[in-house]
Amino acid sequence: MTQMITPQPGIMEIALYQGGAAHVAGHDNALKLSSNENPFGPSEAALQAYRRAGFDLHRYPSADHAELRTAIADIYGFEADRIICGAGSDEIIAFLCQAYAGPGTEVIHTEHGFAMYRISALAAGATPVEVRERERVTDIDAILAACSDKTRLVFIANPNNPTGTMIGAPELARLADKLPAQALLVLDGAYAEYVDGYDGGAALVKSRENIVMTRTFSKIYGLGGLRVGWGYGPAAVIDVLNRVRGPFNVSNAALAAAEAAVRDVAYTDYCRAENARLRGWMADALAEIGVPSDVSCANFILARFASQQEAEACDMHLQSQGLIVRRVAGYKLPTCLRITVGDESGCRRVVHAVRQFKGA
Ligand SMILES: *Cc1c(COP(=O)(O)O)cnc(C)c1O
């Protein structure tokens, strides 16, 4: 008998997401710099809130996330009723694709854009459309040229992962203003908190009806293991997303820890300042030994090598020293390695090991 049980079209085109490696053979205590995690961990207040949540494990979590949304609204100055929370911003990305894309529609992402855009587009049955970047920077004109009457969503991470580059608010506004009427612009601000004075595109969201911003607690807030993210957008879009959202999609502990984390502004400021300092030091030190990178606006740098062979050999040497960084050939950057900014000793170990490798 022929097999009749088949998944929806597009599903089998999804390549499984490759997370950053966490282990390397022969090292019990390898330093993981492959997933852009906060080297300082979460705020002490978030840890305490998480522990307290242990007393309520028999209770269902809030279905409307009102307390976390209010905290985000207080801190960032947004309207709480235009915020939606998810199990990581990955889930918000999935909701957007599920709600707005589907068979016969197109979802635009950039050449070196985050893998989840393509995965979620395919999972929804839509066609992902990849748009080239200009020297590892998002190219608004190329995106506009790729738009059609089938375009439903345009995903841009700003700053982008894995390039670390970003574009300015005027460029984003120009894109939003020229998009086809049926297309929604998604500004992924996973790294927005690392950019001093940048609102992640929130002002643009406020002034337009066709932009959604996504944010996460996985990066500067150091809560990747708990899975919390959020989106901010036009009331009509948030209403749509809430209809596809499961009522209990974010756990008690995750809601409590995230609320405490977002309210601990002093700790976030500390992490931003330390990241900027160590990122600058590491990028300069690597450039001096012949490993350049674009100016990064995030918590990692994209180190460039002469060839794919050299990048892979350097990765092997780093592994031999117990250092795990990220290969990004899957992001069409085979000659690069993405290195998360660690704490001071982590950054020094990276520079020391790359210097050994280079024989410099
Ligand atoms: C890390 C990252 C996210 C965050 O994903 P979560 O599901 O919130 O952990 C989103 N977008 C980009 C570009 C990222 O690098």
The ligand as an SDF file (V2000), in Angstrom:
LIG
                    3D

 15 15  0  0  0  0  0  0  0  0999 V2000
   18.6090   34.8460   19.7210 C   0  0  0  0  0  0  0  0  0  0  0  0
   17.7090   35.4420   18.7230 C   0  0  0  0  0  0  0  0  0  0  0  0
   16.3400   35.4840   18.9290 C   0  0  0  0  0  0  0  0  0  0  0  0
   15.7780   35.0440   20.2560 C   0  0  0  0  0  0  0  0  0  0  0  0
   15.0970   33.8870   20.2160 O   0  0  0  0  0  0  0  0  0  0  0  0
   14.3170   33.4330   21.5220 P   0  0  0  0  0  0  0  0  0  0  0  0
   13.3210   32.5040   20.9430 O   0  0  0  0  0  0  0  0  0  0  0  0
   13.6730   34.6310   22.1220 O   0  0  0  0  0  0  0  0  0  0  0  0
   15.2980   32.8020   22.4330 O   0  0  0  0  0  0  0  0  0  0  0  0
   15.5240   36.0650   17.9890 C   0  0  0  0  0  0  0  0  0  0  0  0
   16.0480   36.6110   16.8830 N   0  0  0  0  0  0  0  0  0  0  0  0
   17.3690   36.6140   16.6540 C   0  0  0  0  0  0  0  0  0  0  0  0
   17.9010   37.2770   15.4410 C   0  0  0  0  0  0  0  0  0  0  0  0
   18.2350   36.0220   17.5530 C   0  0  0  0  0  0  0  0  0  0  0  0
   19.5430   36.0040   17.3230 O   0  0  0  0  0  0  0  0  0  0  0  0
  1  2  1  0
  2  3  1  0
  2 14  2  0
  3  4  1  0
  3 10  2  0
  4  5  1  0
  5  6  1  0
  6  7  2  0
  6  8  1  0
  6  9  1  0
 10 11  1  0
 11 12  2  0
 12 13  1  0
 12 14  1  0
 14 15  1  0
M  END
$$$$
